[in-house]
């Protein structure tokens, strides 16, 4: 009897998600614990694994919004593995086995879309261009191949906007919209203005592309507006001379990498510096809950990580108890999980302060928005060599502007300025971090 593939519970606040990708072609044999789909919610993107081995059949399409507990596919356990013996291989399948399916996406987004190799559809009519011009090894998703076959569009004339230049559904729809139409008989009455095309999952014309927001992007937008509307956000700035940290990294980098397997970066210094400053100004390590002020006595620091689908903020726990190597290792692990879509809801819960580094994108100065219900966020920026006055002399130093955005309902201006001064002192004299002064 086929086994149902159901959407599991992902958290109390998550009731549904978008089936953003099938990671295997329909009708193929899947193994136990093999990734078979990707679900995108308003908080995380989660992979689904096969609980049993067998042949999979889909009950939902990429792009469908599915409720928690919904059945989206079935796996037939009684089916034999076609790779177990040569005699069971089907003669019409000429493609090599795919060990690691390429991720596909549900929404036809140029920045997110990628596709999966699949057998060509049976030709509906002789000379179908999709069957003549595309070999089976070209990675096109089943949905893209179906549309190409139905429209008889030559895929070699389409420039793919997906990952590695792959053709997406949006690309085919755009090519279809741009195709010339049959001429019509001229009328003596003036032509009526063209009607706007209805908004579909992807509406494309020559001047713009319209597509629905992903759940994560909708949540990001909602939280940013919520933060602006519910908190009294104010920002203050300072600048830091990073000469001492750069010299320290240069002197000990090789030994640090050899001993710990990761590089000594700037972020671990700033994480430890934030802990140092929060200890000096505990008012920032607090949050408002209704008419109460909750003071935190722990140091779980969130580090913002940019992904193709938006910003995520995994939390490094108990940073006051971690060494530089442990912090750097945590950052590397979270960055890899973010890149592969493996960040979980638990990874992002419970932070008391956030650090965001716009400098990696070239930002010189910004005013970051706090991450509710936290009361503060530190913005790091580009390191630039600038002339500064030191002991009455003008010297060139590697300088960085820092910005602290804070909830003025909880934090006074004096406390915010003191926080940045303490951070500056720690960054310019890293020995303070070891001595706790």
N, C-alpha and C positions, 0 to 999 in steps of 0.2 A: 504494500500500500504506500503511495507517495507520501513523503513527509513535508509538512508545511514549513515554508521559510517565513518567519514572522519578524516584524520590527520589534526589537526588545525595548524595555524601559530604559531611558537614558538619564533620568533625573526627574524630580518632582515637578519642575517648572517646564519640562519639555513634553508637549502633547502630540506633536507631529513633526514631520520633516519632509524634505524634497529628495526623492530618489535621483541623485545627481548622476549616477553612473552604474551601469552593469559592468563588472570587471571580467566577465566571461561571456562568450557568445551563447545564445539560447540553443538548447539541444546538445550541449557538450557534456562530457563526463567531468564531474568535479570531485575533488578529494576532500576528506575531512580536514577542517581548519583552513581550507583554501579561501582567500578573499573572493567574494562573489558580487558584492555591491558596495556602493558608497552612499551614505545618507548624510545630507547636509541639513543641520538644524540652525536655529537662531543663535546657538552658542558654539557648537563644535561640528566638525565633519568626522563621521564615524564609519569605519569599515565593518561590513558584516561578513562573518565566516560561515562556511558550510558545516553544519552539525553532523551530517552523514555524507557518505560517498554515493554517487549516482548521477543520473542524467537530469539536468535542470530544465524546467520549463517556466517561462515568465508569466505572471499574472498582472504585472504593472509595467508601465513604460518609463523610460528615462524622462525626468521632468515632472512626473506625477507627485502631488503632495499626498503623503500617506500618513495615517494615524498610527500612534504607538499601538502595537498588538495586531496590526493589519497583516494579512497574508499576502506576500508579494510574489511568491514563486513556490513551486513544488519540486522536490527531488525524488526521483524514482530509484529506490534502493535496489530493486530487483534487476535493474539494467546492468549488463556486463560492461566492464571497462574495455573500451575498444583498443587500448594500448597493451592489454594483458597478453594478447597473442596476435600474430599476423593474420590469422584466418578471420578474425572479427573485424578487421579494418574494412570500411566501406569503400568500394572502388571509386565512387565519384569524388571523394575527398583527396586532393592531390597536395594539400598544404602541409608543411612540416608542423609537428606539434609545438604548441606555444607553452613554454614552461612558466613564464611570468607574464600574464596578460597586461597590456598597456591600459592605464586608466582612461576611462571616457568620462565626459561630463554631460549633464542633462541640459542645462541652459546653454543656448547657442552663443556663448560669450567668447569673443575673440581672445581674451586673455586667459580664459580657463579651459577652453575646449581642447580636447584631444580625443583620439579615436582608437579603435581596436580592430585588428585584422579579423576578417570573417570571410566565409565562402561567398562567392559571387551569387546573386540571385539568378534563378532560372530566367533566360531571356524571354521577354513577353512578345518580342517581335524580331524578325531577322534583322541583323545589322545594327542592333542596339549599341550605341556608342559606348555605354558603360562597360559592356562585355567585350567589345572589340579593342578598346584602347587602354584598359586598365588590367594589368596582370593580377593574379590572386595574391601576390605577395605585397601589393600596395596596401598600407594600413588604412582602410576605410571602415567605418562602423556599419553594421547592418542597416541602420536607418538611413545613412547617407547613400549607400548603394541602392536601396529601394527607391529613394527619391530620384536618383540619377537615372535609374531604369525607367521610372514612370514618366519623367520629363524628357528623356532622350537627350539630355545635355551632355556635351563632351567634357568629361572631367579634366582633360588636359588644358582646357581653356579657363579653368578656375584657379585663382590664386588662393591657396589655403591660408587661413588666419589662425588656425589652431596650433597646438604645440608642435614644434619641428616642421611647421608649414603644412600640417595635415588639413584636409578639407573637412569643414564642419557643416551641420545642418544650415546654419545661418549663411554660409558661403553659397550653398546650393540655392537657397531661397533668394539670395541677392542676385545670383546669376539668372534665376528664373524671372525675377521682376525686371531685370535689365534686358531680357530678350525682346527683339523687335516684334511688334504686333502686326496682324494683317491689316492692309490699308482699307479705309472705309470710304464710301462715296461722300463727296463734299456736299455740305448742306448750305442753303442760302441764309439760314438763321445762324446768329452768332453761337459759337460753341460755348456751352456752359462750363464754368470753372471746374477743374478736376476735383473730385471728392477725395477727402482724406482716407487713406487706407485704414481699415480697422486694426486696432492694436492686437496683435497675436503674440505668442511666446517670443517671436522675433520678427519685428517689422522693419524692413530695410528699404531705403531708397538711396538715390545718388548723393543725398546731402546729409543724411543722418541715419543712425541705427537705434532702434528702440527695443529694449528688452526688459523683462521684469527684474527687480532687485533680488539678489540671492537672500536667503534667510539671515545669513551672517551679516550682510551689508545692511539689511533692514534693522537688525538689532543694534548694530553700531550706530546707525543714524538715530535710532530711538534713544539710546543711552547718552549720546552727545547732547541731544536736545534736553533730555531730562537733567543732565548735569548743569547745563546753562540756566535752566528754569528753576531748579530747586536749591542751588548753592550760590553763595555770594563769592564768585571766583575773582581773585586778584592775583597778579603776578609781580614778582620782584626779581632783580637780576644782579649778577656779579660776574667777575671773570677770574679765571684760574690760570696760573703759570704751571705748566706741566713738565718743566725741565727736570725736576727731581724724579718724577715717576718714569719719564723716558730714559733717564740715565740708569735708574734701577732696573728697568726692563732690559736694557741693552747689556748690562753687566751680568744679569743672572738668567737671561732667557734660555740659553742652551742647557744649562743645568736643570732649570725648571721643566723644560720639555722632556729631557731625558728621564727625569725622576717621575713625572706625573702624566706624561703622554698628551698633554695639551699645552697650548701657548699661554703665556702670562699676558692677558689683555688689559685694556683700560677699565673694562666694566667691573672686574672684581675689585679694583681700587675704589671705584665709585660706590659699589654696593657696601663695602666696608666703611667708606666715608659717610654714607647715608646713615648707617647704623650708629656711627660715632656722633653725627649731628642730631639724630633722633634722641639719643641718650641725653645730650646736652639740652635739647628743647623737646621734652616729652609731650607738650601740648599738640605738636603736629602728629604724633602717633596716637590719634584719637579720632572718633567719628560721632556724628549726631544720629540718634535713633529717637524720633519723636521729640519729646521734651527732655530727653536724657542725653548726657555726654558719656560715651563709653571710651575709657582709656585702655589702650593695649599695652601689655607688658611683655610682648614678644615682638620679633622682628622678621616677619615674613614679607619679603620684598618682591614685588612683581617687576618683571623685565619685559618690556614691550618687544614683540617680535613681528615683523612684517611678513605676510604671506600673500600669495596671489589673490586670495579670497578676502583679505582684510587683515586688520591688526588683531593679534591675540596677545594676552598677557599671562603667561605662565608664572607661577609663584615659587620662588626659592625659599624654602622653609628654614627658620631658625638661623638666619645669616650671622647672628652674633656668635654662634657656636661653630661656624664653619671656617675653614682656612681658605686661602686664596685658591689653592688647587681644587678644592671641593666646589667652590663657587664657579670656577671656570668650567669644570666638568659638567656641572648642572646646566650651565648656559649652552654648552655644546650639545648635550643630550636633548634639551628642549628645542634648540634650533633644528635638529634633525627630525624630531617628532613633528614640528610645525611644517617642515618642508614636505614630509611624507603624509601629512594629514592625520597624524597619530595623537595629537593633543586631546586630552580628555577633559571633561568638566571638572574633575577633581584637581587637575593640574592648575586650574585657573581660579579656584575658590580660596577665599580667606586671606588675601593679601592686605597689609596695613599701609603700604606706601608703594608707589610705582616710579620706575625710571624708564624714560624713553630717550632714545639716541637718534635724533634727526641728523646728526653730523655725518652718519654713514651715507646719507643721501646728498650731502653738501649744504645742509642748512647752517646758516651763520647765527640766527637768532629766531626764537619762536616763543609763543605763549601756550604751552600744552594745557589741555583740559583735564581736570581731575577725573579719576576713575571712581565713581560713587560705589560705596559710601565713604571711601577714603577722603582724607582732608588735605592731602598734598601729593604732588607729582613733580619730579625733577626732570628738566629737559637738558640733555647734553647736546653739544653742537660741534661744528667743525673745529679742528685744531689749525690755527693759522699762526705763522711767524709774524709778529708785529713788534714795532718799537715800543718799549716801555721804559719808564724811569726807575732805576734801581740804585739806591744810595747816591742820588744826585747825578747819575750818568744814564745816558740813553743806550739801551742794549736791545738786541733782538731776542725775543723769547717765544716759545711755542705756547700760544694763549688759546683758551676756550671760554666762550661765554656760557654761563649756566643760568637757567631760569627755574624759579620755583613758583608754580601756581598752587594756590591754597584756598581753602574755604574760610572766608573772612568771618563767618559766624562762629568758627571754632578757634581760629588762629589770628592773633593780632599782628599788625605790621612789624612791631619790634621783634616778635618771635620769629617771623619769617626771615627778616634780615639776619638775625642771629644764627639761624639755621645755615644760611648760605655762607656766613663768615666762618662758622665751625667747619663746614665742608671745605672751604677754600684753604683753611689752615692745615687740614689733614692731607689734602692733595698736594700742597706745596711743601709739606714736611711729613712724608709718609711714616716716619718713625713714630709719630703721634698715635697711629693706628695700633702699633705694637705695644706702646707704653700706656695707651688709654688716657692720654692727656690732651 
